[in-house]
C-alpha cells in the first residue's frame, strides 16, 4: 500500500509540464517500521519506475517531507532527481567510491549514509571526505530498532556483484557522490547551548578528560553546574545526566564565547561516566590534550534560532534570487506515504540561482516536542526557504564536513541557474 500510494503521487507529478525531463536517481527513506520489508519495497519501486536506474537511501526512526515529519509510524518518502549521468555516482561496500583521479568520475561532494555499529565509523567518514575534491560530505547514520538497512543501486560503473546484492545493505557506508557541476549549499545547525566557558583540555587519556585549563575536569564540571557530590549527590548526578560535552579541535575557531552558540567546529558528545579516582570526566569520543571543551545542554530556543540562522545564510547565498514557493501535489493521509517532488520540477528559469530540492537530516532527539509541536522543525525550514521539494530522515548521528555530529540538523539544498 505504501509503495502504491508513493507511485500514484510520483506519476501525477510526471504528468506536469515542469516535471524533470529524465530523472534517473531516486532517494528513498523509510521508517524502521518498514525495515523488514526494505528489499520488497525497493524491488517494487524499481520495477514500477524502470527509468530510475540508481537508488540511494536508508532507514530512520522518522522521515520528513516538506513541512511534515513522520515519527514512530510506518512511512516512506521518495524524491526523484534529474542530474547529468556523468555528475553522480552511487557507491556502497560492493561498489566503493574511487579516490579522486582514480577513474573518469571526480567526486566533489557526497551524500553519505552509514551504519553506526560499523567499527571506526567516524574514521571511515573522514576517509570518505578525502575521496572528494571539496572534502565535504553530508548525511547521517541509520536509526532503527530493527535492521539498519541502506539502499544503494548503481546503474553503471559499479563493481561486479552489485546486482546480486539486491541493493539493500547492512553495515558500512553507502550514498551518492556528486560532481562539481552539481551545485549545492549545505549548513549545520546545532541543538545545544554552552552552559559555561570554553576550556583547553590539558590532560586526557583515551576518552577520559582529566584536566581542563590545569584543573581537575570533574571539579570544573561540578562548578559549572553549581552542584556538589558531597552536598546533594542525587541532584548532582541528575544535572550531569542532562549535560553534554562540546568538543573542538585544537586548530578550530570557537564561536561559543562570542555568540553564545556552537558553530560547526563543535561536536557534541554524551558524558558517559565520572572518574572519581582521577577526578576525570568520560565522554563518548576520543580526546587529546590541546582540544577544547565546553559543557552544554539541549536548548529548544537555541535550536530554533540556529535553524533560522542557517536558512537565512542559504537565502543570502542565493541572493539576488527571490525565492518563490514551488507548487506541490497533495500528500497522502498523514502517517502514510508523504512523497515530494523531483529535482528539476521547478518554475521557468529566472536570473540567479534557485532551490531545486533539499535534503534534511536531523537528529532523532530533535524532532517533535523538542521544537514545540510535531512538524515544527520542518515548518521553520519551509517558512524560510519556501515550499521546495524536500526529503530526509531522523538519524542516529549527523554527517557534515568530515565529522560525525550529534543533536544537529544538516540542511543541504541543490541549486539551479547561474
C-alpha positions in Angstrom: 0.0 0.0 0.0 2.8 2.4 0.9 4.6 1.8 -2.4 1.3 2.1 -4.4 0.5 5.5 -2.8 4.0 6.7 -3.5 3.9 5.6 -7.1 0.5 7.3 -7.6 1.8 10.6 -6.4 5.0 10.4 -8.4 3.1 9.6 -11.6 0.8 12.5 -11.0 3.9 14.7 -10.9 5.3 13.2 -14.1 2.3 14.5 -16.0 3.1 18.1 -15.0 4.8 20.3 -17.7 7.5 21.4 -15.3 8.5 17.9 -14.2 12.1 16.9 -14.6 12.7 15.6 -18.1 14.7 12.4 -17.3 15.1 11.6 -13.6 17.4 8.6 -13.1 18.3 8.8 -9.4 15.9 8.1 -6.6 16.3 8.9 -2.9 14.3 6.6 -0.6 14.0 6.9 3.1 11.8 4.6 5.3 10.9 4.5 9.0 12.1 1.4 10.9 8.5 0.0 10.7 9.3 -0.9 7.1 12.9 -2.1 7.7 12.0 -5.8 7.4 10.3 -5.1 4.0 13.1 -2.9 2.6 14.0 -5.3 -0.2 10.4 -5.8 -1.2 9.8 -2.0 -1.3 12.9 -1.4 -3.4 12.0 -4.2 -5.8 8.5 -2.9 -6.2 9.6 0.7 -6.8 12.4 -0.4 -9.2 10.0 -2.5 -11.3 7.4 0.3 -11.4 9.9 3.0 -12.2 12.3 1.4 -14.7 13.7 4.7 -15.7 15.2 5.2 -12.3 18.5 3.3 -12.7 20.1 4.4 -9.4 18.8 4.4 -5.8 20.1 5.5 -2.5 18.7 5.9 1.0 18.4 4.4 4.4 16.2 3.9 7.5 15.4 6.3 10.3 13.1 6.4 13.4 11.4 9.1 11.5 11.3 10.6 8.0 10.3 14.0 6.7 8.9 15.6 3.6 8.4 19.3 3.0 6.9 20.7 6.2 5.8 17.3 7.7 7.6 14.8 9.9 6.6 11.2 10.5 7.9 9.8 13.7 7.4 6.3 15.1 4.9 5.2 12.4 5.0 3.4 9.1 6.1 5.9 6.4 8.4 6.4 3.4 9.5 9.4 1.4 10.7 9.4 -2.1 12.3 12.1 -4.3 13.5 11.7 -7.9 16.5 13.7 -9.1 17.2 14.7 -12.7 21.0 15.1 -12.9 23.5 14.5 -15.7 24.6 10.9 -15.5 28.3 11.8 -15.6 27.8 14.0 -12.5 26.9 11.5 -9.8 27.9 8.0 -8.7 26.2 5.7 -6.3 28.6 3.9 -4.0 28.4 1.1 -1.5 30.5 -1.7 0.1 30.5 -3.7 -3.2 30.9 -0.6 -5.4 33.2 1.7 -3.4 33.9 5.3 -4.4 37.3 5.5 -6.1 39.8 8.0 -4.9 40.0 11.4 -6.7 41.6 10.9 -10.1 41.5 7.1 -9.9 38.7 7.0 -12.5 36.9 9.2 -15.0 34.4 10.4 -12.4 35.7 13.0 -9.9 33.7 13.4 -6.7 33.3 16.9 -5.4 30.8 16.2 -2.6 28.9 13.2 -1.3 25.7 12.2 0.4 26.7 9.5 2.9 24.5 7.0 4.8 26.3 4.9 7.4 25.7 2.2 10.0 26.7 3.5 13.4 27.6 0.0 14.6 30.4 -0.2 12.0 33.8 -0.1 13.7 35.5 3.3 13.5 32.6 4.8 11.5 33.9 8.3 12.2 37.3 7.4 10.6 35.5 5.9 7.6 33.5 9.2 7.2 36.7 11.2 7.3 38.3 8.9 4.8 35.3 9.2 2.5 35.6 13.0 2.7 39.2 12.6 1.5 37.9 11.0 -1.7 36.1 14.2 -2.6 37.8 17.3 -4.0 36.0 19.6 -1.6 36.5 17.5 1.5 32.8 17.9 2.3 30.3 15.1 2.9 26.8 15.3 4.4 24.2 12.7 5.5 23.6 10.7 8.6 23.7 7.4 10.5 20.9 4.9 10.0 18.5 4.8 13.0 16.4 1.7 13.6 15.0 -0.5 16.3 15.4 -3.3 13.8 17.7 -3.7 10.8 19.8 -0.7 9.9 19.4 -1.0 6.2 20.8 1.1 3.4 19.7 1.3 -0.2 22.4 1.5 -2.9 21.8 0.6 -6.5 24.0 1.9 -9.3 23.1 1.7 -13.0 26.6 2.0 -14.4 30.2 1.9 -13.5 29.8 -0.4 -10.5 31.9 -3.4 -9.5 30.7 -6.9 -10.2 28.3 -8.2 -7.6 26.1 -5.1 -7.3 23.2 -6.7 -9.0 23.4 -9.9 -6.9 23.5 -7.8 -3.7 19.9 -6.7 -4.4 20.6 -3.1 -3.5 19.8 -3.4 0.3 22.8 -3.4 2.6 23.7 -3.5 6.3 26.9 -2.1 7.8 29.5 0.2 6.3 28.8 3.3 4.2 26.8 4.0 1.1 25.5 7.0 -0.7 25.8 9.2 -3.8 28.9 11.2 -4.8 28.2 14.4 -6.9 30.5 16.1 -9.4 31.5 19.7 -9.4 28.7 20.6 -11.8 26.0 19.7 -9.3 25.7 23.0 -7.3 24.6 22.7 -3.7 24.7 24.6 -0.4 24.9 22.8 3.0 24.8 24.1 6.5 24.9 22.5 10.0 22.6 23.7 12.8 23.4 22.8 16.4 20.8 21.9 19.0 22.7 22.6 22.2 23.9 25.7 24.0 27.0 26.1 26.1 26.4 26.5 29.9 29.9 27.7 30.8 33.2 28.8 29.5 35.3 27.0 26.8 38.3 25.2 28.3 41.5 23.7 26.9 42.0 20.0 27.6 45.4 19.9 29.4 45.4 16.2 30.3 43.4 13.3 28.9 43.6 9.5 28.4 41.6 7.8 25.7 38.0 9.1 26.2 38.6 10.5 29.7 39.2 14.2 30.2 41.5 14.6 33.2 42.2 18.3 33.3 40.7 21.5 31.9 42.9 24.5 32.0 45.1 22.7 34.5 42.2 22.0 36.9 40.6 18.5 37.6 37.9 18.1 34.9 35.3 16.7 37.4 35.7 19.8 39.6 35.3 22.1 36.6 32.1 20.2 35.6 30.6 20.4 39.1 31.5 24.1 39.4 29.9 24.8 36.0 26.7 23.1 37.1 26.9 24.6 40.6 26.3 21.3 42.3 28.3 19.1 44.7 28.7 15.4 45.1 29.1 15.9 48.9 26.0 18.1 49.5 23.3 16.5 47.3 24.8 13.7 45.2 21.4 12.8 43.6 20.8 16.3 42.3 24.4 16.4 41.1 24.1 13.2 39.1 20.8 14.3 37.7 22.3 17.6 36.4 25.2 15.7 34.9 22.9 13.4 33.1 21.3 16.4 31.3 24.7 17.8 30.4 26.8 17.0 27.3 30.3 17.9 26.2 31.0 20.1 23.1 34.4 19.1 21.7 36.5 21.3 19.4 39.8 20.5 17.7 42.9 22.5 18.7 43.1 24.4 15.4 39.3 25.2 15.2 37.8 28.6 15.7 35.3 28.5 18.6 32.1 30.7 18.3 30.7 29.7 21.7 32.2 32.5 23.7 31.5 35.2 21.0 27.9 34.3 20.0 26.6 32.1 22.8 26.0 29.3 20.3 28.2 26.5 19.0 29.5 26.7 15.4 30.2 23.8 13.1 33.6 23.4 14.7 31.9 21.8 17.7 30.9 18.1 18.0 28.5 17.4 20.9 29.1 14.1 22.7 27.5 12.4 25.7 29.1 12.3 29.2 29.2 8.6 29.8 30.8 8.5 33.3 32.7 10.2 36.1 36.1 9.0 37.2 36.2 9.7 40.9 39.7 8.3 41.4 41.3 10.6 38.8 38.7 13.4 39.1 38.0 12.9 35.4 35.0 13.1 33.0 34.5 10.3 30.5 32.9 11.3 27.1 31.7 9.3 24.1 34.7 10.2 21.9 38.5 10.1 21.9 40.0 13.2 23.5 43.5 14.5 23.4 45.4 17.4 25.2 45.1 20.6 23.1 41.5 20.0 22.2 38.9 22.4 23.7 35.7 21.5 25.6 32.6 23.4 26.6 29.9 21.8 28.7 26.4 22.2 27.2 22.8 21.3 27.4 20.0 20.8 24.9 18.0 24.0 24.4 14.9 24.2 22.2 15.0 28.0 21.8 18.7 28.0 20.8 17.9 25.1 18.3 15.1 27.1 16.7 17.2 30.3 16.5 20.1 28.4 15.0 17.9 26.7 12.4 16.5 30.1 11.3 20.1 31.3 11.1 21.3 28.6 8.6 18.2 29.1 6.5 19.0 32.8 6.3 22.5 32.0 5.3 21.3 29.8 2.5 18.9 32.6 1.3 21.8 35.1 1.4 23.9 32.8 -0.7 21.1 32.6 -3.3 20.5 36.4 -3.5 19.6 38.4 -5.5 17.4 35.5 -6.3 13.9 35.9 -4.9 12.7 32.6 -3.5 9.2 31.7 -4.7 7.1 28.8 -3.5 7.1 25.7 -5.8 3.6 24.1 -6.1 3.4 20.7 -4.6 0.8 17.9 -5.0 -1.4 16.9 -2.1 0.1 14.4 0.3 -1.4 11.1 1.2 -3.2 10.8 4.6 -0.9 11.7 7.5 1.3 8.9 8.5 1.1 7.0 5.3 3.4 8.0 2.4 4.5 11.6 2.0 6.2 12.0 -1.4 7.7 15.2 -2.6 9.0 16.3 -5.9 11.7 15.7 -8.4 14.8 17.8 -8.7 14.2 19.9 -11.7 10.4 20.2 -11.1 10.7 24.0 -10.8 9.2 27.0 -12.5 10.5 28.7 -15.6 14.2 29.9 -15.2 14.7 33.3 -13.7 18.0 35.2 -13.1 20.1 33.9 -10.3 20.1 30.6 -8.5 17.1 28.8 -7.2 16.5 25.8 -4.9 15.6 22.7 -7.0 15.3 20.4 -4.0 16.6 19.8 -0.5 17.7 17.0 1.9 17.4 17.5 5.6 19.0 15.1 8.1 18.1 15.8 11.7 18.9 14.1 15.0 16.4 11.6 16.2 16.4 13.6 19.5 15.4 16.9 17.9 12.1 16.1 16.2 8.6 16.6 17.6 8.3 18.0 21.1 11.9 19.5 21.1 10.6 22.2 18.7 7.3 22.6 20.4 5.0 20.6 18.1 5.0 17.8 15.5 6.5 19.1 12.3 7.6 22.4 13.8 11.2 21.9 12.8 10.3 21.3 9.2 7.8 24.2 9.2 10.7 26.6 10.1 12.6 25.3 7.1 9.6 25.7 4.8 8.9 29.2 6.1 12.5 30.3 5.4 13.0 28.5 2.0 9.5 28.2 0.6 7.7 25.1 -0.4 10.6 23.4 -2.1 10.8 19.6 -2.6 12.5 18.2 0.5 13.0 14.8 1.9 15.1 13.5 4.8 15.3 11.3 7.9 15.9 11.4 11.6 19.3 9.8 12.2 21.4 8.3 14.9 24.1 10.8 14.2 24.6 13.5 11.6 27.4 13.8 9.0 28.8 17.1 7.7 32.2 18.3 6.6 34.3 15.3 7.6 32.8 14.9 11.1 30.1 12.9 12.8 27.8 15.2 14.9 25.0 14.7 17.4 21.9 16.8 18.2 22.3 18.7 15.0 20.5 19.2 11.7 22.2 19.1 8.3 20.3 21.0 5.6 21.6 20.7 2.0 19.9 22.4 -0.9 20.5 21.7 -4.6 20.6 24.8 -6.8 19.8 25.5 -10.4 20.6 28.5 -12.5 23.7 30.7 -12.8 
